Amino acid sequence: MKRERVTQRPNWQKRCEDAGFHFHSIDGVYWDEGVCYRFSERQILELERATAELYDMAMAAAEHIIERERFAELGIPQVAWSLIRESWDQDHPSLYGRFDLAWNGEGSPKLLEFNADTPTALIEASVVQWHWLEDVKPKTDQFNSLHEKLIAQWQWLKREHGYDEVHFACVEDSDEDAGNLDYLRDTAMQAGVLAPWLTIDEIGWAEAELAFVDTDNQKIDCLFKLYPWEWLIADEFGAHLRKTPMRLIEPAWKMVLSNKGLLPILWELYPKHPLLLPAAFERHKVLGDFVRKPLLSREGANVEIHRGGEVLRAEGTYGEEGYIYQQYTPIANFDGNFVTIGSWIIGDEPAGMGLREDASEITMNTSRFVPHYFT
């Protein structure tokens, strides 16, 4: 695994925008193709193997949590417990997820967290960095089958689960969310799924039909929501979720996997596993340097790294829901650039990765996205 400097394409902005990636320069520099990372084929195979194993372990942990009703440890409100159980028992299907890993190419990758409910940085990991590879490194390869597997998963959802029409929704004022949502809609439509779009605020409730409805007052049978479950159940209409058969992507059972409380339970179920870091709900159970993470934090918010007597922290609005403690592991550092690996699952298969760089060991929404290739 090596960091390399490369020449930017003269038309890189147009190439990005033609793929629907209009937020490439959000916060100044987001997409950064002045550098890239090179991997060996052996390293890519190790990442793929590790991702598949982590997913199997996460699903076993979900079953454990749900069967033993350990929801309170994860700070999940009781109003959501029956939704989680029902969606699990009824095998409501999943579309995708992303494991964030610490790895420098040697030894075993270490799981930092599982973005199982509303993962983003998808369009850049899929078609955008593939276009970069075609233009800059055409004789090499990339760990990236995201586009094909997304279409195949939508086809499976339509064929096996009757998802002929899926409404897509996100918040109104986020360019990043809108860009990711439009890309996912495109993959669904390529699979033959009808994919109307609306904002979360535009979803209405029809009490007579016990149904959520769109702006044309049409019933929503299936909703893809780029909107966290914990926000959904807390919203004004959240109480209606128990009244309707509407299915959601991601399903309610993903609440137990998108929660950082998954990390201590994984360590409990798989102690000393080489892909995991020691983690606990209590500080005294994690020895040495550690990272404190809110149960529901996103994009590094309110994460604290306690290392060598010093504390590195990111600001945010999370923490009231509780914390977990995870043993500190160094983030791969290349000349002051800390890089984390986001390894994607589509359905239940590894499908590719995206790399995020920052001057800090805490990956945040302002961290740069950097392309990769392997030989």
Backbone hydrogen bonds in HBPLUS format (Angstrom, degrees):
<---DONOR---> <-ACCEPTOR-->    atom                        ^
c    i                          cat <-CA-CA->   ^        H-A-AA   ^      H-
h    n   atom  resd res      DA  || num        DHA   H-A  angle D-A-AA Bond
n    s   type  num  typ     dist DA aas  dist angle  dist       angle   num
A0002-LYS N   A0038-ARG O   2.94 MM  36  5.17 151.7  2.02 141.2 150.4     1
A0038-ARG N   A0002-LYS O   2.80 MM  36  5.17 159.6  1.84 149.8 156.6     2
A0004-GLU N   A0036-CYS O   2.80 MM  32  5.37 172.8  1.80 163.6 165.2     3
A0036-CYS N   A0004-GLU O   2.83 MM  32  5.37 145.7  1.95 150.2 159.0     4
A0006-VAL N   A0034-GLY O   2.90 MM  28  5.20 165.6  1.92 124.5 129.4     5
A0012-TRP N   A0009-ARG O   3.21 MM   3  5.01 155.3  2.28 117.1 112.3     6
A0015-ARG N   A0011-ASN O   3.02 MM   4  6.28 161.6  2.06 157.6 163.5     7
A0016-CYS N   A0012-TRP O   2.94 MM   4  6.13 157.5  2.00 149.9 155.3     8
A0017-GLU N   A0013-GLN O   2.92 MM   4  6.16 165.6  1.94 151.8 155.9     9
A0018-ASP N   A0014-LYS O   2.79 MM   4  5.88 155.0  1.85 152.2 158.5    10
A0019-ALA N   A0016-CYS O   3.08 MM   3  5.34 137.7  2.26 101.2 113.0    11
A0021-PHE N   A0016-CYS O   2.95 MM   5  5.10 154.0  2.02 146.9 139.6    12
A0020-GLY N   A0017-GLU O   2.94 MM   3  4.95 158.8  1.98 104.7 111.2    13
A0026-ILE N   A0023-PHE O   3.29 MM   3  5.29 165.5  2.31 113.0 111.2    14
A0031-TRP N   A0024-HIS O   2.92 MM   7  5.14 175.1  1.93 148.7 150.3    15
A0028-GLY N   A0025-SER O   3.01 MM   3  5.20 129.8  2.27 142.3 133.5    16
A0369-PHE N   A0030-TYR O   2.74 MM 339  5.85 161.2  1.77 142.9 148.6    17
A0032-ASP N   A0369-PHE O   2.92 MM 337  5.96 166.8  1.94 172.2 167.8    18
A0037-TYR N   A0371-PRO O   3.12 MM 334  6.63 147.9  2.23 138.9 148.3    19
A0373-TYR N   A0037-TYR O   2.96 MM 336  6.47 146.8  2.07 164.2 171.8    20
A0039-PHE N   A0373-TYR O   2.93 MM 334  6.29 149.6  2.03 145.8 155.6    21
A0375-THR N   A0039-PHE O   3.15 MM 336  6.71 146.9  2.26 154.5 158.0    22
A0044-ILE N   A0040-SER O   3.12 MM   4  6.48 155.0  2.19 149.7 156.3    23
A0045-LEU N   A0041-GLU O   2.97 MM   4  6.22 160.6  2.01 151.9 156.8    24
A0046-GLU N   A0042-ARG O   3.01 MM   4  6.27 147.2  2.12 142.9 152.0    25
A0047-LEU N   A0043-GLN O   2.97 MM   4  6.28 155.2  2.03 147.8 153.9    26
A0048-GLU N   A0044-ILE O   2.92 MM   4  6.17 160.8  1.96 152.9 158.1    27
A0049-ARG N   A0045-LEU O   2.94 MM   4  6.08 159.2  1.98 144.0 149.8    28
A0050-ALA N   A0046-GLU O   2.87 MM   4  6.01 165.2  1.89 150.2 154.6    29
A0051-THR N   A0047-LEU O   2.93 MM   4  6.04 157.8  1.98 147.5 153.4    30
A0052-ALA N   A0048-GLU O   3.11 MM   4  6.32 162.0  2.14 148.1 152.2    31
A0053-GLU N   A0049-ARG O   3.02 MM   4  6.27 158.9  2.07 150.9 157.0    32
A0054-LEU N   A0050-ALA O   2.86 MM   4  6.04 160.6  1.90 151.1 156.6    33
A0055-TYR N   A0051-THR O   3.01 MM   4  6.19 151.9  2.09 145.4 152.8    34
A0056-ASP N   A0052-ALA O   3.13 MM   4  6.39 159.5  2.17 145.9 150.8    35
A0057-MET N   A0053-GLU O   2.99 MM   4  6.25 158.2  2.04 150.5 156.6    36
A0058-ALA N   A0054-LEU O   2.83 MM   4  6.01 155.2  1.89 146.4 153.7    37
A0059-MET N   A0055-TYR O   2.95 MM   4  6.17 157.9  1.99 152.3 157.2    38
A0060-ALA N   A0056-ASP O   3.09 MM   4  6.31 152.9  2.16 142.2 149.5    39
A0061-ALA N   A0057-MET O   2.89 MM   4  6.15 150.1  1.98 145.6 154.4    40
A0062-ALA N   A0058-ALA O   2.87 MM   4  6.16 149.7  1.96 145.6 154.0    41
A0063-GLU N   A0059-MET O   3.07 MM   4  6.34 160.9  2.11 146.7 150.6    42
A0064-HIS N   A0060-ALA O   3.02 MM   4  6.26 155.6  2.08 143.2 150.2    43
A0065-ILE N   A0061-ALA O   2.86 MM   4  6.10 165.8  1.88 156.3 159.0    44
A0066-ILE N   A0062-ALA O   2.96 MM   4  6.10 167.6  1.97 154.5 157.9    45
A0067-GLU N   A0063-GLU O   2.89 MM   4  5.91 166.3  1.90 150.2 154.8    46
A0068-ARG N   A0064-HIS O   3.03 MM   4  6.04 156.2  2.08 147.0 153.3    47
A0069-GLU N   A0065-ILE O   2.84 MM   4  5.63 102.6  2.45 131.6 148.3    48
A0070-ARG N   A0065-ILE O   2.99 MM   5  5.09 159.3  2.03 140.6 147.2    49
A0069-GLU N   A0066-ILE O   3.24 MM   3  4.88 154.6  2.31  94.3 101.8    50
A0074-LEU N   A0071-PHE O   2.93 MM   3  5.28 138.1  2.11 106.2 118.4    51
A0076-ILE N   A0071-PHE O   3.22 MM   5  5.45 167.4  2.24 145.4 141.6    52
A0075-GLY N   A0072-ALA O   2.96 MM   3  4.92 160.7  2.00 104.8 110.1    53
A0080-ALA N   A0077-PRO O   2.99 MM   3  5.76 161.8  2.03 121.8 127.4    54
A0081-TRP N   A0078-GLN O   3.12 MM   3  5.27 152.9  2.20 106.4 114.2    55
A0084-ILE N   A0080-ALA O   3.01 MM   4  6.28 157.0  2.07 157.3 163.5    56
A0085-ARG N   A0081-TRP O   2.98 MM   4  6.28 169.1  1.99 155.3 157.7    57
A0086-GLU N   A0082-SER O   2.89 MM   4  5.96 169.0  1.91 150.3 153.8    58
A0087-SER N   A0083-LEU O   3.03 MM   4  6.08 164.8  2.06 145.6 150.1    59
A0088-TRP N   A0084-ILE O   3.03 MM   4  6.18 150.1  2.12 147.8 156.0    60
A0089-ASP N   A0085-ARG O   2.82 MM   4  6.01 169.3  1.83 156.9 160.2    61
A0090-GLN N   A0086-GLU O   2.89 MM   4  5.90 148.7  1.99 147.2 155.3    62
A0092-HIS N   A0087-SER O   2.95 MM   5  5.27 172.0  1.96 162.4 163.1    63
A0091-ASP N   A0088-TRP O   3.09 MM   3  5.11 161.9  2.13 106.2 110.3    64
A0347-GLY N   A0095-LEU O   2.79 MM 252  5.14 158.5  1.83 130.5 137.3    65
A0097-GLY N   A0345-ILE O   3.00 MM 248  5.17 131.9  2.24 149.4 150.0    66
A0345-ILE N   A0097-GLY O   2.86 MM 248  5.17 164.7  1.89 149.1 148.3    67
A0098-ARG N   A0115-ASN O   2.97 MM  17  5.04 153.9  2.04 129.9 138.3    68
A0115-ASN N   A0098-ARG O   2.73 MM  17  5.04 159.7  1.77 166.0 159.3    69
A0099-PHE N   A0343-SER O   2.84 MM 244  5.11 163.6  1.87 153.4 148.5    70
A0343-SER N   A0099-PHE O   2.72 MM 244  5.11 158.1  1.76 159.0 158.4    71
A0100-ASP N   A0113-GLU O   2.95 MM  13  5.43 171.1  1.96 155.1 158.1    72
A0112-LEU N   A0100-ASP O   2.82 MM  12  5.48 167.4  1.83 161.7 159.4    73
A0101-LEU N   A0341-ILE O   2.73 MM 240  5.07 162.1  1.76 152.9 159.4    74
A0341-ILE N   A0101-LEU O   3.07 MM 240  5.07 172.4  2.08 150.6 151.4    75
A0102-ALA N   A0110-LYS O   2.90 MM   8  5.18 157.4  1.95 145.9 153.1    76
A0110-LYS N   A0102-ALA O   3.01 MM   8  5.18 158.5  2.06 143.5 150.4    77
A0111-LEU N   A0275-LEU O   2.87 MM 164  6.09 158.6  1.91 159.3 161.3    78
A0125-ALA N   A0122-LEU O   3.08 MM   3  5.06 119.2  2.47  95.4 110.8    79
A0126-SER N   A0122-LEU O   2.90 MM   4  6.04 138.9  2.07 150.0 161.9    80
A0128-VAL N   A0123-ILE O   3.27 MM   5  6.39 173.8  2.28 162.2 160.4    81
A0129-GLN N   A0124-GLU O   3.10 MM   5  5.89 138.3  2.28 137.8 146.3    82
A0130-TRP N   A0126-SER O   3.32 MM   4  6.36 142.3  2.47 141.0 151.6    83
A0131-HIS N   A0127-VAL O   2.92 MM   4  6.11 153.8  1.99 148.3 153.7    84
A0132-TRP N   A0128-VAL O   3.11 MM   4  6.44 153.5  2.18 142.8 150.4    85
A0133-LEU N   A0129-GLN O   3.01 MM   4  6.24 152.9  2.09 138.1 144.5    86
A0134-GLU N   A0130-TRP O   2.97 MM   4  6.31 160.2  2.01 151.0 155.7    87
A0135-ASP N   A0131-HIS O   2.99 MM   4  6.22 150.2  2.08 147.9 155.8    88
A0136-VAL N   A0132-TRP O   2.79 MM   4  5.81 158.1  1.84 158.0 164.0    89
A0137-LYS N   A0133-LEU O   2.86 MM   4  4.82 137.6  2.04 121.8 135.3    90
A0140-THR N   A0137-LYS O   3.10 MM   3  5.64 163.6  2.13 124.4 125.7    91
A0141-ASP N   A0374-PHE O   3.14 MM 233  5.38 167.5  2.16 159.7 160.7    92
A0374-PHE N   A0141-ASP O   2.79 MM 233  5.38 154.3  1.86 141.1 144.0    93
A0144-ASN N   A0142-GLN O   2.92 MM   2  5.44 114.4  2.36 112.9  95.4    94
A0353-MET N   A0143-PHE O   3.21 MM 210  6.28 137.1  2.41 165.1 153.0    95
A0145-SER N   A0351-ALA O   2.79 MM 206  5.09 169.7  1.80 143.3 146.8    96
A0149-LYS N   A0145-SER O   3.06 MM   4  6.14 161.4  2.09 154.3 160.2    97
A0150-LEU N   A0146-LEU O   2.85 MM   4  5.94 150.9  1.93 153.1 160.5    98
A0151-ILE N   A0147-HIS O   3.18 MM   4  6.43 167.1  2.19 152.5 155.1    99
A0152-ALA N   A0148-GLU O   2.99 MM   4  6.21 160.5  2.03 145.0 151.0   100
A0153-GLN N   A0149-LYS O   2.84 MM   4  5.95 149.1  1.94 141.1 149.2   101
A0154-TRP N   A0150-LEU O   2.97 MM   4  6.25 158.1  2.02 151.9 157.2   102
A0155-GLN N   A0151-ILE O   2.95 MM   4  6.22 155.1  2.01 148.8 156.1   103
A0156-TRP N   A0152-ALA O   2.99 MM   4  6.23 150.6  2.08 141.6 149.4   104
A0157-LEU N   A0153-GLN O   2.85 MM   4  6.11 155.9  1.91 148.0 155.0   105
A0158-LYS N   A0154-TRP O   2.91 MM   4  6.12 153.1  1.98 148.0 154.9   106
A0159-ARG N   A0155-GLN O   2.88 MM   4  6.05 164.1  1.91 147.9 152.7   107
A0160-GLU N   A0156-TRP O   2.80 MM   4  5.66 170.0  1.81 153.2 156.6   108
A0161-HIS N   A0157-LEU O   3.08 MM   4  5.11 140.6  2.24 119.7 129.8   109
A0163-TYR N   A0157-LEU O   3.19 MM   6  5.60 169.4  2.20 126.2 125.3   110
A0162-GLY N   A0158-LYS O   3.20 MM   4  4.75 129.1  2.47 115.5 119.1   111
A0164-ASP N   A0162-GLY O   2.88 MM   2  5.54 135.7  2.08 103.7  90.8   112
A0194-LEU N   A0164-ASP O   2.88 MM  30  6.23 160.7  1.92 160.0 155.0   113
A0166-VAL N   A0194-LEU O   2.86 MM  28  6.20 164.7  1.89 165.5 164.3   114
A0167-HIS N   A0222-CYS O   2.96 MM  55  6.27 162.7  1.99 162.4 156.6   115
A0224-PHE N   A0167-HIS O   2.70 MM  57  6.01 172.2  1.70 172.9 175.7   116
A0168-PHE N   A0196-PRO O   2.87 MM  28  6.22 161.9  1.90 161.3 167.5   117
A0198-LEU N   A0168-PHE O   2.98 MM  30  6.33 149.9  2.07 168.1 174.0   118
A0169-ALA N   A0224-PHE O   2.91 MM  55  6.28 151.9  1.99 164.9 174.0   119
A0226-LEU N   A0169-ALA O   2.91 MM  57  6.25 170.9  1.92 170.2 169.9   120
A0200-ILE N   A0170-CYS O   2.96 MM  30  5.40 151.3  2.04 132.5 136.1   121
A0178-ALA N   A0174-SER O   2.97 MM   4  6.12 164.2  2.00 149.6 154.7   122
A0179-GLY N   A0175-ASP O   2.90 MM   4  6.01 153.7  1.97 144.2 151.1   123
A0180-ASN N   A0176-GLU O   3.04 MM   4  6.30 162.5  2.07 152.7 156.7   124
A0181-LEU N   A0177-ASP O   2.83 MM   4  5.98 157.3  1.88 150.5 157.8   125
A0182-ASP N   A0178-ALA O   2.88 MM   4  6.02 161.0  1.92 148.3 153.0   126
A0183-TYR N   A0179-GLY O   3.14 MM   4  6.30 152.9  2.21 139.9 147.1   127
A0184-LEU N   A0180-ASN O   3.02 MM   4  6.29 162.5  2.05 149.3 153.6   128
A0185-ARG N   A0181-LEU O   2.87 MM   4  6.11 156.3  1.92 151.3 158.4   129
A0186-ASP N   A0182-ASP O   2.96 MM   4  6.17 151.8  2.04 142.5 149.9   130
A0187-THR N   A0183-TYR O   3.05 MM   4  6.46 154.6  2.11 150.8 156.8   131
A0188-ALA N   A0184-LEU O   2.98 MM   4  6.23 153.8  2.05 146.6 154.2   132
A0189-MET N   A0185-ARG O   2.86 MM   4  6.10 161.5  1.89 155.0 159.6   133
A0190-GLN N   A0186-ASP O   2.95 MM   4  6.16 150.8  2.04 145.8 153.7   134
A0191-ALA N   A0188-ALA O   2.98 MM   3  5.08 135.4  2.18  97.5 110.7   135
A0193-VAL N   A0188-ALA O   3.02 MM   5  5.32 163.7  2.05 143.0 139.6   136
A0192-GLY N   A0189-MET O   2.95 MM   3  4.96 160.4  1.99 104.9 110.1   137
A0202-GLU N   A0199-THR O   2.99 MM   3  5.26 145.0  2.11 105.3 115.9   138
A0203-ILE N   A0200-ILE O   3.22 MM   3  5.65 163.6  2.25 111.8 116.8   139
A0204-GLY N   A0213-VAL O   2.89 MM   9  5.04 169.1  1.90 150.9 152.0   140
A0213-VAL N   A0204-GLY O   2.88 MM   9  5.04 158.2  1.93 125.0 130.7   141
A0206-ALA N   A0211-ALA O   2.81 MM   5  5.37 175.3  1.82 170.3 171.9   142
A0210-LEU N   A0206-ALA O   2.88 MM   4  5.78 116.8  2.29 140.8 158.8   143
A0211-ALA N   A0206-ALA O   3.20 MM   5  5.37 160.7  2.24 139.6 144.8   144
A0220-ILE N   A0212-PHE O   2.85 MM   8  5.61 157.9  1.89 154.4 150.4   145
A0214-ASP N   A0218-GLN O   2.90 MM   4  5.39 148.7  2.00 140.3 148.9   146
A0217-ASN N   A0214-ASP O   2.94 MM   3  5.13 153.4  2.01 115.3 117.6   147
A0247-ARG N   A0221-ASP O   2.98 MM  26  6.37 162.7  2.01 154.1 151.1   148
A0223-LEU N   A0247-ARG O   2.89 MM  24  6.38 156.7  1.95 154.9 161.3   149
A0249-ILE N   A0223-LEU O   2.89 MM  26  6.22 151.9  1.97 151.5 151.8   150
A0225-LYS N   A0249-ILE O   3.05 MM  24  6.40 154.4  2.12 156.4 163.9   151
A0231-TRP N   A0228-PRO O   3.11 MM   3  5.41 131.2  2.36 103.8 116.0   152
A0232-LEU N   A0228-PRO O   3.06 MM   4  6.37 156.7  2.11 149.1 156.3   153
A0233-ILE N   A0229-TRP O   3.01 MM   4  6.26 166.4  2.03 164.8 163.8   154
A0234-ALA N   A0231-TRP O   3.16 MM   3  5.14 130.8  2.41  94.7 108.3   155
A0235-ASP N   A0231-TRP O   3.04 MM   4  6.16 122.7  2.38 144.9 158.5   156
A0235-ASP N   A0232-LEU O   3.26 MM   3  5.33 147.8  2.37  99.6 108.6   157
A0238-GLY N   A0235-ASP O   2.96 MM   3  5.02 156.7  2.01 106.6 114.0   158
A0240-HIS N   A0237-PHE O   2.93 MM   3  5.55 149.9  2.02 117.5 126.4   159
A0241-LEU N   A0238-GLY O   3.12 MM   3  5.67 164.0  2.15 116.0 120.9   160
A0243-LYS N   A0240-HIS O   2.87 MM   3  5.21 151.7  1.95 111.6 120.9   161
A0254-LYS N   A0251-PRO O   3.03 MM   3  5.80 160.1  2.07 120.5 126.7   162
A0255-MET N   A0252-ALA O   2.96 MM   3  5.77 169.1  1.97 124.6 128.1   163
A0256-VAL N   A0253-TRP O   3.31 MM   3  6.09 156.0  2.37 117.9 121.3   164
A0257-LEU N   A0254-LYS O   3.05 MM   3  5.16 142.1  2.20 101.5 112.7   165
A0258-SER N   A0254-LYS O   2.94 MM   4  6.12 150.9  2.03 159.3 166.7   166
A0262-LEU N   A0259-ASN O   2.97 MM   3  5.86 168.2  1.98 123.8 127.4   167
A0260-LYS N   A0295-LEU O   2.87 MM  35  4.60 172.0  1.87 135.5 137.3   168
A0263-LEU N   A0260-LYS O   3.00 MM   3  5.70 148.9  2.10 117.6 123.7   169
A0266-LEU N   A0262-LEU O   2.82 MM   4  6.03 152.6  1.90 155.4 163.5   170
A0267-TRP N   A0263-LEU O   3.10 MM   4  6.33 160.2  2.14 148.6 153.5   171
A0268-GLU N   A0264-PRO O   2.90 MM   4  6.11 145.6  2.02 141.3 151.2   172
A0269-LEU N   A0265-ILE O   2.92 MM   4  6.13 153.9  1.99 146.5 152.9   173
A0270-TYR N   A0266-LEU O   2.74 MM   4  5.81 149.3  1.83 150.6 159.8   174
A0273-HIS N   A0270-TYR O   3.20 MM   3  5.61 145.2  2.32 139.2 133.8   175
A0276-LEU N   A0273-HIS O   3.04 MM   3  5.47 162.4  2.07 118.5 124.2   176
A0327-GLN N   A0278-PRO O   2.78 MM  49  5.41 168.8  1.79 166.0 167.2   177
A0280-ALA N   A0325-TYR O   2.84 MM  45  5.38 150.7  1.93 149.9 159.8   178
A0325-TYR N   A0280-ALA O   2.84 MM  45  5.38 164.7  1.86 166.9 171.0   179
A0285-LYS N   A0282-GLU O   3.26 MM   3  5.81 160.1  2.30 114.6 120.5   180
A0286-VAL N   A0283-ARG O   3.17 MM   3  5.88 172.3  2.18 124.5 126.5   181
A0328-TYR N   A0289-ASP O   3.04 MM  39  5.37 178.5  2.04 119.5 119.5   182
A0290-PHE N   A0306-HIS O   3.01 MM  16  5.31 141.7  2.16 143.4 152.0   183
A0306-HIS N   A0290-PHE O   2.78 MM  16  5.31 167.2  1.79 171.4 175.4   184
A0291-VAL N   A0326-GLN O   2.71 MM  35  5.20 153.5  1.78 154.2 163.6   185
A0326-GLN N   A0291-VAL O   2.93 MM  35  5.20 166.5  1.94 151.2 155.6   186
A0292-ARG N   A0304-GLU O   2.80 MM  12  5.12 153.0  1.87 151.2 158.1   187
A0304-GLU N   A0292-ARG O   3.00 MM  12  5.12 163.6  2.03 149.6 154.2   188
A0293-LYS N   A0324-ILE O   2.98 MM  31  5.44 166.7  2.00 152.2 156.7   189
A0324-ILE N   A0293-LYS O   2.85 MM  31  5.44 150.8  1.93 150.9 160.1   190
A0295-LEU N   A0322-GLY O   3.00 MM  27  5.86 156.2  2.05 142.6 142.0   191
A0301-ALA N   A0298-ARG O   3.14 MM   3  5.77 170.6  2.15 121.5 123.9   192
A0303-VAL N   A0300-GLY O   3.26 MM   3  5.59 158.0  2.31 133.5 129.6   193
A0302-ASN N   A0314-ALA O   2.97 MM  12  4.99 126.3  2.27 110.1 122.9   194
A0314-ALA N   A0303-VAL O   3.02 MM  11  5.59 147.3  2.13 153.6 163.5   195
A0305-ILE N   A0312-LEU O   2.69 MM   7  5.00 165.1  1.71 153.1 157.9   196
A0312-LEU N   A0305-ILE O   2.86 MM   7  5.00 159.1  1.90 143.3 150.2   197
A0307-ARG N   A0310-GLU O   2.90 MM   3  5.36 150.2  1.99 151.8 158.9   198
A0310-GLU N   A0307-ARG O   2.93 MM   3  5.36 164.0  1.96 120.0 124.0   199
A0322-GLY N   A0319-GLY O   3.01 MM   3  5.41 162.4  2.05 113.8 119.5   200
A0339-VAL N   A0332-ALA O   2.99 MM   7  5.63 155.5  2.05 152.9 160.8   201
A0334-PHE N   A0337-ASN O   2.93 MM   3  5.01 168.3  1.94 133.7 136.5   202
A0337-ASN N   A0334-PHE O   3.05 MM   3  5.01 148.6  2.16 101.2 111.0   203
A0338-PHE N   A0358-ASP O   2.82 MM  20  5.34 157.0  1.87 174.3 166.4   204
A0358-ASP N   A0338-PHE O   2.94 MM  20  5.34 138.8  2.11 141.2 153.9   205
A0340-THR N   A0356-ARG O   2.99 MM  16  5.49 155.8  2.05 152.4 158.4   206
A0356-ARG N   A0340-THR O   3.11 MM  16  5.49 163.1  2.14 152.4 157.7   207
A0342-GLY N   A0354-GLY O   2.78 MM  12  5.09 166.2  1.80 166.4 168.5   208
A0354-GLY N   A0342-GLY O   2.89 MM  12  5.09 147.6  1.99 138.6 149.2   209
A0344-TRP N   A0352-GLY O   2.78 MM   8  5.40 165.0  1.80 156.1 161.1   210
A0351-ALA N   A0344-TRP O   2.93 MM   7  5.45 151.0  2.01 142.2 141.8   211
A0346-ILE N   A0349-GLU O   2.90 MM   3  5.42 162.9  1.93 158.2 157.0   212
A0349-GLU N   A0346-ILE O   3.01 MM   3  5.42 168.9  2.02 128.5 132.1   213
A0370-VAL N   A0355-LEU O   3.01 MM  15  5.50 161.5  2.05 144.5 149.9   214
A0357-GLU N   A0368-ARG O   2.73 MM  11  4.99 154.7  1.79 140.9 149.6   215
A0368-ARG N   A0357-GLU O   2.80 MM  11  4.99 135.1  2.00 153.6 153.4   216
A0367-SER N   A0364-MET O   3.05 MM   3  5.36 165.7  2.07 113.4 117.9   217
